């Protein structure tokens, strides 16, 4: 009877470890999916590849998945805002110059 309990525990631990490894390797993909990452498919495939490299590339996948935010992009949101502001200022200046030219005609 004790042998069956031990056998059950061995299989149970094996299944829990197997499932746990699969769940852990999929965390970067879940992050990428939540953030609507443009490379989420590549992150998912690389996660499966990381199983064969004993998760050596897994920390890099985590970083890759967390670098992108949908509302900011790749972390250049403030620069993008500055560019949009400069573009708006240039458009206003161009319109003012066009109006001045139209007055002079």
C-alpha positions, 0 to 999 in steps of 0.5 A: 500500500505504501508503494502505491502512495509513493508512486502516486506522489512521484507522478504528482510531483512530476506533473506539478513540476512539468506544468509549473515549468510550462506556466513559468516559461509563458509569463513573458508572453502573458505580459506581452499579450496584456500590453498589446506588444507588437512582437507577442508572437515572437516572444511566445515562440522564443519562450518555447525555444527557451525550454530547450536552452534551459531558460537561459534566454528567459530573463531577456524575454521578460525584459523584451516583453516589459519594454513596450507599453501601448500608450507610451510605445518603447519608452519614447513617449515624452520625446514623441510629445515634444515632437508633436508640440513642435509640429503644432507650433510650426503649423501655427507659425506657417499659418501666421506667415500665410495670413501675413502674405495674404494681407500684403497682396 
